[in-house]
Amino acid sequence: MFAKRYEDPPAVWGVGRVVVDGEVTPWPVAEADIEDETESLAPRLAALGLEPGGLVLIVSMLSQAMHAVPFERAAGKLGALYSSADATPFDAFRVAALVRELEPQVVIGVTGAVLDGLIEAGRDLGNVFGSMPTVVDADEDAHARLRAAGLRPRRSVRLGPTTAIEGLDERGPVFDAKRWAVEEVHGELLVSNLVPRLTEARRLRTGVRGHVLGEGRVSVSG
């Protein structure tokens, strides 16, 4: 009994959070959940241009680990590397430095807060990100400002415990329709898991305004 207790992995890998209209809901996830999201994200990172031997820069917060870690592991499945930075104005200098020094093939998770830090430091957004093959933003503010700087960012959006990512076709974020169901109710996107998860999502509010376009694709309206 002693050996079993200390050798078996814990049921809960970690506790993330789902934030809707400022209200935080703790979201326990299992190792199996993280691995399944990893399997789902690997081909989508490849579709964004991440190649074996390449590098993806993941910009996120520690509280978003249940979303960020699958990206890290997905990079490994592709034979690629990853680096990371915080999605805060205070770590924006590190984002710029890593983009310059590491020349990532994909930068994912850029937020308006990161852009605030770059602007405050006197950095031109076009100069920072213009040489990057693929930049994926994480909120509407960043998307609008990157486009205004002459760039063509793709969108990512957190749909509860999963992430939808826009491909190079720029036709809207794509979610894994084999693993998740997304529906629109009064202009808000709700998500349900179709495969087992430690914490069940049943028509879970995401706080994301948008429309379901079919074929596992959504549009985001803010």
C-alpha positions in Angstrom: 0.0 0.0 0.0 2.9 2.4 0.8 4.5 1.8 -2.5 1.3 2.2 -4.5 0.5 5.4 -2.7 3.8 7.0 -3.6 4.4 5.5 -7.0 1.1 6.1 -8.7 0.8 9.5 -10.3 -1.7 11.9 -8.6 -5.1 12.2 -10.2 -4.8 15.9 -10.5 -1.9 17.2 -12.6 -2.7 20.8 -11.7 -5.5 23.3 -11.2 -6.0 25.9 -13.9 -8.8 28.4 -14.1 -11.5 29.5 -16.4 -12.3 33.2 -16.2 -15.7 34.5 -17.4 -16.7 38.1 -16.9 -14.1 38.5 -14.1 -15.3 35.4 -12.2 -12.7 32.7 -11.7 -13.6 29.0 -11.7 -10.8 26.6 -10.6 -10.3 23.9 -13.2 -8.5 20.7 -12.1 -6.9 18.8 -15.0 -5.3 15.3 -15.1 -2.0 14.3 -16.8 -4.2 12.5 -19.4 -6.0 15.8 -20.1 -2.7 17.5 -20.8 -1.4 14.7 -23.0 -4.6 14.7 -25.0 -4.5 18.4 -25.6 -0.8 18.0 -26.6 -1.8 15.4 -29.2 -4.5 17.8 -30.5 -2.2 20.8 -30.7 0.9 19.2 -32.3 -0.5 19.1 -35.9 -1.9 22.6 -35.5 1.5 24.0 -34.5 2.9 22.2 -37.5 0.3 23.8 -39.7 1.4 27.2 -38.4 4.9 26.5 -39.8 6.7 25.0 -36.8 9.2 22.5 -38.1 11.6 19.9 -36.6 14.6 21.9 -35.2 12.5 25.1 -35.1 11.3 27.0 -32.1 8.0 28.4 -30.8 7.9 31.3 -28.4 5.0 30.8 -26.0 3.7 34.0 -24.2 1.4 33.2 -21.3 0.9 33.5 -17.6 1.7 30.9 -14.9 -2.1 30.7 -14.1 -2.6 29.6 -17.8 -0.3 26.5 -17.4 -3.1 24.1 -18.4 -3.2 25.9 -21.8 0.5 26.6 -22.2 2.1 23.2 -21.2 0.3 21.4 -24.0 1.9 23.8 -26.5 5.3 23.1 -24.9 4.9 19.4 -25.2 3.5 19.6 -28.7 6.6 21.4 -29.8 8.6 18.4 -28.5 6.4 16.0 -30.4 7.3 17.9 -33.6 11.0 17.7 -32.8 11.0 21.5 -32.2 12.1 23.6 -29.2 10.2 26.2 -27.2 10.9 29.2 -25.1 8.6 31.2 -22.9 7.9 34.7 -21.6 5.2 36.2 -19.4 2.2 37.9 -21.0 2.8 41.1 -19.0 4.1 44.6 -19.8 7.0 44.0 -17.5 8.3 41.0 -19.5 7.7 42.6 -22.9 11.5 43.4 -23.1 12.1 39.6 -22.9 9.6 38.9 -25.6 11.5 41.3 -27.9 14.9 39.9 -26.9 13.8 36.3 -27.5 12.3 37.1 -30.9 15.5 38.8 -31.9 18.0 36.3 -30.5 16.1 33.0 -31.1 14.2 33.8 -34.3 11.2 31.6 -33.6 9.2 30.2 -36.4 6.0 30.8 -34.4 5.2 33.3 -31.6 2.0 32.5 -29.9 0.0 34.3 -27.1 0.8 37.9 -27.7 -1.5 40.1 -25.7 -2.4 43.8 -25.5 -0.5 44.0 -22.2 2.7 42.8 -23.9 2.2 45.4 -26.7 1.7 48.1 -24.0 5.1 47.2 -22.5 6.8 47.3 -25.9 5.3 50.7 -26.8 6.3 52.1 -23.4 9.8 50.9 -24.0 9.8 52.8 -27.4 9.7 49.7 -29.5 8.1 49.6 -32.9 5.7 46.7 -33.2 6.5 46.1 -36.9 10.2 46.0 -36.1 9.8 43.5 -33.2 7.5 41.1 -35.0 7.8 41.9 -38.7 10.4 39.3 -39.4 8.5 36.5 -37.7 6.8 33.9 -40.1 3.8 33.5 -37.8 2.5 35.6 -34.9 -0.6 34.5 -33.0 -2.3 36.9 -30.7 -4.4 36.1 -27.7 -6.9 39.0 -27.5 -8.8 41.4 -29.7 -6.7 44.4 -28.6 -3.4 42.8 -29.7 -5.0 41.6 -32.9 -6.2 45.1 -33.9 -2.9 46.8 -33.0 -0.7 44.2 -34.8 -2.8 44.6 -37.9 -2.5 48.4 -37.6 1.2 47.9 -37.5 1.0 46.2 -40.9 1.3 42.6 -39.7 -1.0 39.6 -40.4 -1.4 38.0 -37.0 -3.5 34.9 -36.5 -5.9 34.6 -33.6 -6.0 32.2 -30.7 -8.8 32.1 -28.2 -9.2 30.1 -25.0 -12.5 28.2 -25.0 -12.8 27.2 -21.4 -10.1 24.5 -20.9 -9.1 24.2 -24.6 -7.6 26.5 -27.2 -8.8 27.4 -30.7 -6.1 28.6 -33.1 -6.4 30.2 -36.5 -4.4 28.7 -39.2 -2.4 30.3 -42.1 -5.7 30.5 -44.1 -6.9 33.3 -41.7 -10.4 32.0 -41.7 -11.0 32.1 -38.0 -9.8 30.0 -35.0 -10.1 26.2 -35.2 -11.0 23.9 -32.3 -10.7 20.1 -32.2 -14.2 19.0 -33.1 -13.4 15.4 -32.3 -12.7 16.4 -28.7 -14.9 19.4 -28.1 -18.3 20.7 -29.1 -18.9 24.4 -29.3 -22.2 26.1 -29.6 -23.4 29.7 -29.8 -26.0 31.0 -27.3 -27.0 34.6 -27.4 -23.7 35.5 -29.2 -21.5 33.7 -26.6 -19.5 30.5 -27.3 -20.2 27.5 -25.0 -18.0 24.4 -24.9 -18.5 20.8 -23.9 -16.0 17.9 -23.9 -16.7 15.0 -26.1 -13.9 12.8 -24.7 -13.3 12.0 -21.0 -11.8 14.8 -18.9 -11.1 15.0 -15.2 -13.4 18.0 -14.9 -16.4 17.8 -17.2 -17.4 20.8 -19.3 -21.1 20.8 -20.1 -22.2 23.8 -22.1 -19.6 25.7 -20.2 -19.7 29.5 -20.6 -16.4 30.8 -22.1 -17.1 34.5 -22.1 -16.0 34.6 -25.7 -18.3 36.5 -28.1 -18.5 34.9 -31.5 -20.1 32.5 -33.9 -19.7 28.9 -34.8 -18.9 28.6 -38.5 -18.9 24.8 -38.8 -16.1 22.4 -39.5 -14.7 23.0 -36.0 -14.2 26.7 -36.7 -15.4 29.9 -35.0 -15.3 33.6 -35.5 -14.5 35.9 -32.7 -16.2 39.3 -32.3 -14.4 40.6 -29.3 
